[in-house]
Amino acid sequence: MASYQLKNLLATKPISFFLALICFQTISAQTKIDLTSLNDFKNAGANWHIAGDAYADIAKNHVLKYTPGVGVLVNLPDSTAHKDLFTNFKHGDVDIELDCMMAKGSNSGIYLQGRYELQLLDSWGVLNPRSVDMGGLYERNDSKRPEGLRIFDGRAPRQNVSKAPGLWQHFKISFQAPRFVNGVKTENAKLVKVELNGVLIQENIELSGTTAGAISKIEVPEDALRIQGDHGQVAFRNIVISHYNKPVPTITDINITGYIGKFETEPNLLTLKPFLQKTNPIISVSLEGLPKNSYLLQYKGILNIQEEGEYNFNLNLRGGPLKVLINHSILYPFSKDGGKAKMLLPKGPLPIEFIYSKYMASQQPVLILKVNGPGFRETTISDPRTNPIVSKDPVLMLAKENMVLRSFMDVSATKRIVHAVNVGSPEKINYTYDLDNGMIAQVWRGDFLDASPMWIDRGDGSSKPLGAITLLGNPTLAINKLSNTNSAWNPDTTNTNFKTKGYVLDDQDLPSFKYSIYGTSVTDVCRLLENRQGIQRTISLKNTTDNLYMQLAVADKIEEISTGLYLIGDHAYYLKIDNAGSAKAIVREQKGQKELLIPIQNQLIYSILF
């Protein structure tokens, strides 16, 4: 927030305002379910446990184990204990963010208001998901409908981006409760959006009624969140609930004054003669009697704030610059930039002013202001009929056959691979290879690439994965020479005689990467595993030199959970050594992180399971 806004608030508001703001935002608007006990739930059955961590067996069905501690909620149903779990709180409009872990072959569900089920299922390897797969909206069931039509309205996820059993998966769920007037439903519930592992898989799904297995077919404005407990082994953590039950700000008493002229900088309005003065119910650039080009509109009104707190604004602007003031403080300076801004606002009616200059003849006027804040979702407080600025159609690469695309690839906010080779498959298992280091930088499950940044307008040469990404570490040299197992890993190719030789394609258009390092010739081949479980990598060496090691993984935590099978990071992915000859892998600590290394002479085969 701008310093003058903070200074103004400090001068005008008592400390109780800021204490109330902190209390409101941490207690009223957003709640993190306490997983140090089961006290946030009603009469939890014996199948529910509080744990420190959980582990699934990727080879055996329905095996989920846990370790002592707190922070993780685990369901282990059996023939005597298999109760569903209900929260103590009830919810209407809500956002839910959580991590979940499935046992192999497991089945569960999250019931919004106890009535609308979002499916949880071990869908690892499924190519064409259905409504019963991970992230699907479960079907409705009506025995009164004709035979063959009794099961209906289920919605499959847009793509399957679910991970392997035993890996943490991240959900973001936005739900809008049904609306009622005098007890009569006037609007159906809506699944606003669902993201799984960072990918949008459901959006704007209207729920015509309760799904199968609902606690009641009678819909209500509020009820408890329910987690299915009678089907399969599942674990949860980091459950954060954001309630949206507060009134949305409104702008009233709007007076508009118009001036003729081309105003590229902010004018002194007191020196100008208006051509238009009128009242209007909304902030709108669609007004009768406006010139075709080159005019300025000043809007003055009252912004009605129902709850004190921090408010986040998002401005979509076109046609010229805009200035916005709230309570006589600048929210947006006179600029064409638009974008995001925030402000601490007290409760009550506050003066709001817009100064909009339309002078760019090539652009249609656009002024759309959205806001979110304590207890309500983002909403448009300007004219909702105004068409937003529409970006150009995206350039999507959907790998209907094996596909190779070279581009820049950003693997973090500060790390860009400039010689990236992206390999996609119709099985929707994809990866990025770093030619400069002989490293697989990332893998992802789902659709291939958004190449829009490469081709739209000037382009920056980069592309973006369309699926759920698993990062395998920062770009670093894959093979190195170590004098002993305590030697530091050389992060780049300095003094290694590294030379990339590109790649060759086989008869299925799949690449084999080739390079030399320390005088050794390397062939690096990555192929899909059966059942879409991941990729298998074969490293073959010729003219080998002594003391060569391969860095298989770097993470805060690396655990060998069975012979040759490693769990990497915070349950991020598995790494399985398939054939290393007589070589033995080692886990060591360097610079506060764990490294998984293995000596390599002639050949190494290992798999990345995700």
N, C-alpha and C positions, 0 to 999 in steps of 0.2 A: 504494500500500500504506500502511496506517496506520503512523504514526511509531513506535508502540510495537513493532510487528512488526519494523521495520527495526532499531530500537535493540537488540532482543533478539538478532537475527541477528548484528549487528556485535559484540555482546558475547560471543557463543558460538561463532562460526565464524571460522576463519582466513581471510586474504585469498585463499588458494588456492581456497577454496570459490567465491568470486565470479569468480575467473579461470577456474575450471573451468566455471562456469555460462555465462559469455560464450562460451568455446570450444565448449562442447557445443551451445549454441543456434545458433551461426553455422556450425558445421561439420557436426555429426552430425545434428541434426534437420532443418535446412533448408539447401538448397544453391542458390545462383544460378549457373547455368551460365556459365562464362567465355567471353564472345564477343569477346575480344581476339585469339583464335586459334581453331583447330579442335582444340586439344589435348584437349578434354573429350569428343571423339568418336573412334570407332575407324576408322582408315583412310578418312578422308573422301575421296570422289571429287572429280574436277575440276569437277563441277557445283556444288559448295558453296563459298561465298565469305564472307569477313568484310568488312563494309562499315560506313560511317558512317550511311547513310540509304538508303531505297529509294523509288522512284517508279513508279507504274503509269500506263498510258495508259487513260483510261476509254472511249476510242472504238475502240481496236484490241485485238484478241485477243492474248494471250500476249506482251505487252510489259511487261517489268519491268526497270528500270535502277537502278543503285546508284551512290553516291558514295563516295570513299575515306574510310577511317576505321575505327572499331571500334564494337562494341556491337550490330550487326545481322547476322543470319545469313540469307544469300540462296541460294536454289536456282534455277539456270538450266540445266535439263537440255537436252541435244541428243542427236543420234544416236550420239555417241561417249562422252558422259559423262552417266550417268543413274542413279547409285548411290543406294540408300537410305542414310540416316544413322542410326548406332547410338551411343547413349551408352556411355561407359566403365563407368558404374555399372549395376547391376541394381536392380530395385525390386520390392517386394511391394505392400502398401497404400501409397498415395501420393496427395498432392494436387499438381496441376500448375497453375501460373498463368503465362500468357504472353500476349504480343501477337503477332498474325499479320497479314499483309497479302497479299491475293490479287491476282494480275494478272487482267485481264478474261478470262473463259473458262477460268480455271485450275482445276486439280483436284489435290488432294494429300490427305494423311491423317496422323493421329497414331496410331501403333499402341502401345497399352499392352502392356507385356511382349512387344512384337513380334508380338502375336497378335490383339488386339481393336481394330478400327479405328474411330476417331472421324473422321468425314468432314470434310475441308476442301474447299470448293467456292465458286467465285464464284456465289452465289445471289442477287445483287442483283436486286430486282424480282420474285422468285418469290412468288406469293400463297399457294399451297398446297404447303408443302415436303414432300419425301419423304425416305426414309432416306439417299438419296445427296446430299442438300443439306447446306449448312453446319451443322455440329453434329449431324448424324444419326449414328446407330449403323449401320454398314454391315452388309449382310446376310451370313448364312452361306450356304454353297454345298456341297451334298452330292450327288454324282453317283449315289449308291446309292438315293436317294429316287425315288419315281415321277415321271414326266414332269409338269411343271407345279408340282411341290412341291419342286423341288431348291433353289430360292432361298427363304430363309425367315428369320424372326427379326430382320429389320432394324427399326429404330425411327426414325421421323421426329422431328425436333424439335417441341416443342409449338406453336411459332410461328416464323416466319422473321423474325429480327431482325438479319440480316447486313447489312453496310454495302457501300458502293460499292467497286469496285476501287481500290487505292491508298490506302485509309484503314486506319488501325490498328484492329484488332478485338481485344477482350479476352476470353480464355477463363479460366474456373476449372473444373478437372476434378478430381473426387474418385473414386478407384478403390479397390475392395477386391479383393485377389487371391484366387484360389481357395484353399480350405483342404485340407490333406492330413494323413492319419494313416497312418504306416507306408507312405508312397508311394501310398496310395489316396485319390482325391479324395472328400472328405466334404461339400464345399460349393462351389457354383459361384462364379465371379467375379461381381462386381457393379459396375455403373456407379452409384455412390452418387448423384452429381448432376453436372450440367454447367450452367454459366452462361455465356452469351454476351452480351457487351456489357451486363452487369448484369441479365440476365433469365434466370430458371431455365427451361431448355429440355428437360432430361432429369432423371429422378429415379427412384432405386430400380429400375434395370433389371437383372434377373438375366441373366447371359450363359451360356446353356446349353452353349456351346462357342466355339471360335475363329471369327472372321469370315473371309470370303474374303480371300485374299492373305496369310494368316498365314505367318510363317516356319516354323511347325510346328503340326500339329494336336494335338500332345502338350502338355498344359497343365502348368505348373510353378509352384512358389511364388514364384520370382523370375526376372526376365530383364530385358534392356536395353530402354530406351525407344527407339522407332524412328520416324523421320520419313520418309515416302514421298518418293523423289527422282526417280522415273522418269516422272511424269505432267505436272506443270505448274509454272509459276513462282510462287514463294511466298517470303515473308520472315518472319523471326521476331526478337523481341527480348524482353528482360526475362523470361527463362525461369527460374522459381523452382520448385524441387522440395522438397516436404516429405515426408519418409519417416516412416512409422508402423510401427515394428518393435520397440517397447519394450513391456514388460508394463504392464497397466492397474492402478492402485491398487485394493486391495480393503479392505473393512472386516470384521474378524473379532473373535471373542471378545466378542460384543455382549451386554450385560446391560441389561435394561429395568426401570425402577422407575416405578410409576404412583401419582398422587395425585389425590384428588377435590377439586374446587373450581373456581371461576371466577377464573382468574389473568390479569388484564389487564396487570399489571406483574410483573416477575420476583420470585418469592418467595424467601425463605430456606428452602431445602429441608431444612435440618437441624432446622427447627422443625415439620416436617410428618410425619404418619404415613402410610406408603404403604399402598395397598390391593392393589398388584400388584408382584410381583418375579418375573422370569423371564429366561431366555436366549432368543435368537432368532438365526437365521442371517443375517438382513438387517435393515436399518433400514426399518421398515414402520409405517404407521398403521392397517393392517388387522389388528388383533389381536382374538382372542376375549376376551370378558369385560369390554370397555370400556363405560362408561356412554354413554348416547346423546349427552349434551352435558356440557360443563364438567369437564374433567380435564386433567392435565398428565402428560406422559411424559418421563422422563429416560433417554437412551440413553448408555451408555458402552462404547467398544470400542477397537480398535486399527486405525489406518489404516496400511497397509503400502505404503511409498513405495520404489520400486525405483531411481529416478534422482533425484538432487538437482536442484533447479531451480525455476522459477516455474510454479505451477499456477493455472489459471483455473477458477472455480466458477460455476455458474448454478443458482439456487434457484427452484423453482416451489412456491409456498406458498399455502395457503388454510385457513381455519378458525380462525386465531389466530396469535399471534406465535411466533417461533422464535429461539433463540440457538444458535450453533455455535462451538465452540472446537476448535482443532487444536494439539497440542503446548502446551496451556495458553495460547495466544494467541487472541484473538477474531477469527474469520472473519466472522461475522454477529452483530451485537448483537441483543438481545431486541426483535424488531420484526416487524410483519406485511409488511414491504416485499419481502423476497426480492431477486431480481435477481442481478447479477453482482458477484463479488469475486475477489481474487487474493491469493496468498501464496507467499513463497519457503519451500521446505520442504527439509530435509536428507533424505538417504537413511536408511531404517530404519523400524522400527515406531514409530509416533507415537500417543499417546493422542488420541482424538477424543470429543467429547461433544456431544449434542444435547439441548436443553431446549425441548419443544414444548407450548404451551398451546392446547387446543381449547376455546373458549368461545363462538364465534359460531354460534348455533343455526341460522341460515339457510344456513350453508355446510357442505358435506361436507369432511372432513379430507383435505388433500392435502399431501404432503411428497415432493418429487422433487429430488434433488441430483445434478447432472451435473458432470463435471470433464474438462478436457483439460490436457495438459502435455507435457513433453519426450518426443517420440517416440510419442505415441498420440493417437488421435482422441477427441473428446468422447464420454463414456460415462456411463451412469447408475450411481451407486454406492449408491443407495437401492433400495427395492423396485421393480423394473422393471414390476410388474403394476399399480402405482398409475396411475389415469387422470389425465392432465394437465388443467389448467384449460383448457377449450376456449372460445375467444372466439366471439362470435356470427358467423354466416355473413356473409361479405363482401358488399358491394353493388357488383357489377361492371357497368359499362356497356360493352357489347360492340358498339356501332356496326354493327349489321347493315344499317343504311342511314345516310345522312348524318345526323350528329347534332351539335347544339350544346349545350354545358353550361357555364353560368357557375358559377364557384367561386373561392375563394382558391386560389392555386397557389404552393407553395414551390419556388423554383428554386435555393436553396442553404440552408445552415443558418441564414443571417441575412437572406435576401431573400425576401419574400413579396409576390406580386402580388395585390392585393386586388380588382381589377376585371379578372379573367382570363376570357377567353372561350375555351373549349376546343372545337376542331372535329375531329370524328372521321369516318372514312369506312370503308365496307366493304372498300375496298382496303388498309386498315390503314396508311394514311399520315395522320398526325395532327399538330396543332400547337396551341400556346397563344398567343393574341393578348392583349397588354397594352393595354387601352383607355385607360389613363392616359398612355401615351407613344406610341401608334400604332406599336408595335413587335411583331414576332414574337419571343417570348422563347425558345421551344424547339420543336423538331420531334421526332417519334419514329415509329419503324417498329414495328408490332406491334399488339396489342390496345389498346383505347381507355383507359378510366379505371377505377380503383378509387375509388369514391365513398364507401367505408365511413366515412372521417373526417367526412363531411358528415352522415351519417344515424344512425350507431350511437351509442347513449346520447345524451349532450347534443350531441355533434358540435362540430367547430371550423370548419366551413364550407369545408374544403379537400378536394381530390381529388389522386390520384396517377396518373401515367401507368403503363400496364401493359406498355409496350414499351421498346425501347432508345432512350434519350434522347440527343439532341444539343442541348446548350445553345448559344444564339446570343449570350450575353453578359448582363451584369447589366441590369436594367430602366433604360432611359435614353431620352431623347427621340430619335425616329427622324429627324425633319426639323428643321433649325435654320438660322438666318441667321448667316453668317460674313462679317465685313468683308474677310477675306483667308484664304488657305488655311493660315495659321499660327495663326489665332484659336482659342482654347480652345473646346471643345464644351460647350454649356450642358447639364448633365445633367438638368434638370427644366424644367417649363413656365413658370417665373418670367419675366415680361415678354414672353411670346410670344402672349398672348391665345388660348391653346389652349382649345378647347371640343370635347369629344367629343359626337358625335351618334348614338352607338350603331352599329347595323348593320341592314341589310335583307336578307331572304332571297329568293333567286330561286326558280324553280319546281322546283329540285332540292334545296331547303332548304340551300343554300350561302350563307354571309354575304358581304356587301360592307360593309366598315367605312367610316365617314364621320366626319370631324372638320374643324375649321378651325384654322389657325395663322397668325399674322402677317397675318390678313385673307384668307388663301388657303384655298379649299375643297379638301379632299383626299378622294379615294375610293380605298380600298385593297382590292384583290381578290386572293385567294390561291386557286389551283386546282391540282389534281393534274397532274403530268406523266404522259405515257404510260409504260407499263411500270413504274409504281410507283417511278420513279427519284428522286422528290422533289416539290417544289412550285414553281410559278411564280407570281411576285408582280407585279401591275400597279398602279403608283401613278399616278393621274391627278389633275392640278391644274387649278383654275379661279381666275381673278382673281389670277394669280401676282404675287408681288413679286420683286424682284431679290435675288441672293446667297443663294438657298436651296440647301442641300446636304442630301443624305441620307447617313446613316451606315449603310453596308452591313455592316460587320463590325469587331469589335475583338478582337485576339488578340495573343499574344506574338510570333507569326510570321505573316506574310501574303506569299505568293509568287504572282506571275503566271506560271503554267506554260505558258500559250499565250495568244494574243490574247483578252482578255476572260474568261479562265478563271483563277480564283484558288483556291489551296489555303490553307485557313484553319487556323491553329493547328498543333498537332502532328498533321498529317494527320487533322483532326477532320471536316471536310466541305469540299465545293467550293461556290464561288459563281460563277455564270456570268452575265455581262451580255448579255442578249439584244437589247435595243434601248434605247439611251439618246440617240437623235438624234445630235447632234454633240458631246455632252458626253463628256469623258474622265475616267475615274476616277483618283484619286490615292491613293497609300499614304504615310501620314505617321506620325511618331512623336510621341506625346503621353503624358507621365507614365510613360515606360518601356514603353509598349505601342504596337503598330501599329494604325492606323485606316485602313479603306478607305472613302473618301468619294467622292461623285460629285455634281456640280451637277445640279439638277433644275429644269425649267421647266414643261413641259406633261405629259410622260409618261415613265415609266421602267419597263422590264420586265426582270426578272432572275429567275434560278432558283437554288434551294438544292438541291444534290445531296448525298445522304447515304446 
